[in-house]
């Protein structure tokens, strides 16, 4: 695909794009004030909207009681959010080229604010689910918009530092979602999870309407309806099927799993074929030529495994703390907070290190920490001390902190700038699939392990502990894939500053 106008920041510094070497351009590290303002606003707004992806997990028992709904029905508040994300994100590659950055930001924050208000006022489950779906529509646009803006506006030799900050949004925000909701629910009604977020969303929208200006030039890109339909069934079917595995293990699935999974696989095959045809004319909804880049492919594999581990632990660890160690919702949320803090502190530091040493010296230790933490979690049982759980969770998040920033930067930085929007759309779409898969795999394994222990005569709490052990054991096995892949991570040659060797 040839470069297009939307790939160039029209008023960004001369270093915008992907410089192959440092030059004598004055102040190459300086971003103009307007660009700094835009990126800062995108970061804050993205953190707020991504936080809401997991904020409902701790609230489900309260909602079941207040709205008189079953666990399966309540789960749709999370599943519906993920489904909407999976359906909208694939189209963001097209949206980021076709429409202005300012227009997309205002649309995303307007959708998120409207959804938040509807959820806060919801008289029943239907309106609450509708609010969550509208929220997800805005959320799905924000993260690819943030990534693509950074890639276009920030010089290549500074992207690691900026991607480190983005990693806080991608990984830390979902990780502390349960903590935030636990603290709110300890003192307030569940509606306050939305009332407290709404002013922040409206403030971001107002500041964005005032400050955000276009850093890119949109271009007319053909809109392919068939690609949208195929992507909806492909990613929607797979996310729905994976999200239903836990319910199916308990005999509560809405339909046989093979129906959504088969529909998803068949639609995915059709979607891929359609994109291969359209990309010959530079008209693909999601350009798959990104996969011609080896650094992109290796990074994608590691991101998938790491996101599976993150979301799997986000669902299993709170269940372990509450059902096995019998801690309260508030205590559970607070105990998970140090791990999120570790990742938040590490991510910017790792970003700065990436700019100096490249990805491998960071990713390999990160993968080792991730695997070691998961193997350590296989030892957890009903007698494990709480400090041990906190330490293992912090180790897990430290490993992820060393992994995410180098992977995102290497993956997207390896692409031609005309493929930035497609690359960010692909990464964010696959993150949703990985999150759903991680949740499904961990829950299914935990359920199977618990059932097997009960059949062997174990009591309730020991049986639950056995289920947790099974989930973490196979999670640790999967982590070995990320560890093996980490040795193949390379920094793209055209991203190297002067004098920096390939790592």
C-alpha positions, 0 to 999 in steps of 0.5 A: 500500500502506498503512503497516504495523507492520513498517515502524515501529521500535517502540523507535527514536528519534522521528525513525525513518521519513522525516521531511520536515523537521528538527524541534525534537526533542531530539538528532535525530541520536542513535541509542539504544545498542541501535540502534547495537549492532544496526546495527554487528553487522549491518554486520560480519556482512554484510561477512563473508558478502558477502566470500565471494561472490567469495573462490573466484575465485582458488582455482579452479585450486587446487581443480581440482587438489586435487579433480580436477575440470574448470574447468566443474565448479569454476565451479559453486562461484561460479555455485551461490552466485549462483544461490542468492542470486538465488533467495532474495533476491526472497523477503526482502521477504516475510520481512522483514515476516513474521518478526522481525529477531532471528529472521532474523539468527539464521537467516542467520548460522546458515545461513552458519556451517553452510555454512562448516563444511561447506565446510571439512570437505568431503571432495569437490566435492559437499559443498563445493558444498553448503556454498557453497549453504548459505552463500549462503542466509544471505548472501541474507538479511543484506544486505536485512535490513541495508538495511531496518533502517537505513531504519527506524531511521536518520533520513532526514537521516543515511541518507547517512552510514550508507549510505556504510558499507553501500556498503563491504559491498556493493562493497568486500567483493566487490572484496577477496575475490580479494585475501583468497583470494590471500593465504590460498592463498599460505601455506595450504590452500584449506580455510583460506578457510573455517576462518579465516572460521568463528570470525568467523561464530560470534562474530557469531552468539553476539553477535547471540543476546545483543545483537540485539533486535527493532526492528520488529513482524512482521505476518502476510503471505500466502505465495504459493507460485506467486510463489516458484516463478516467481521461482525459475525467473525469476531462477535461469534468467537467472542460470544462462544469463548465467553460462554464456555464458563457457562457451558461448563455449568450447563447454563449456556444460552445455546450449544457452543458449536453454533457461535464458534462455528459461525465465527470460524466460517465468517473469519475465513470469509473475512480474511479472504475478503481482505486479501482481495480488497487490499490489492486495491488498498481498500481493505477494512483491515489490511493483513499485510501487517502480518508480512512483518516478522516483528509484528507477528512475534509480538502479536503471539506474545501479546495474545498469550500475555493478555490471556494470562492477565484476563485469566488472572483477573477472573480467577484470582478474585474468586480464589481470594473470596471463595477459598480465603473467604475475603470480602469484596473490598479486601479483594479489591484492595489486595489486587491494587499493589499489582496494578500499581507495580505495572503503572510504575514500571511501564514508563520506566520500561518505555524509556529503557526500550528507547535505549536498549531495544526490546529483547533485554526487557521482554525476556526477563518479563516473560521469565517473571510472568511464567515464574509468577504463574508457576508460583500461583499453582502452589496456592491453596486454602492455607496460603498466606495473603502476603504470598498472594500479593507478592505473586500478583505483583511479580505477574504484573511486573512481568507484564509491565516488562512485556507490553511496552516493548511489544506494542512499540516493536510491533507497530513500529515495524510497519509502514506508516500507511499501515499504522491504523490497521496495525493498531486495529488488529492488535486491539481486536486480538486483545479482545479475543485473547481476553475472552479466550483467557477468561474462558480457558481459566474459568473452564479449567477451574470449573473442571478441577473443582468438579473433579475434586468434589467427585473425589470426595473433597469438601467445598473450599478444598475443592475450590482450591483444587480448581484454582490450582488446575487453572493456574497450572495450565496458565503456567504451561501456556506462559512457556509459549510467551517465554519461547517467543521472547527470544525471537523478538527483534527491534526493527532495523529502521527504528534504530537510533544511531549507534544502537545495535540490533537486539 
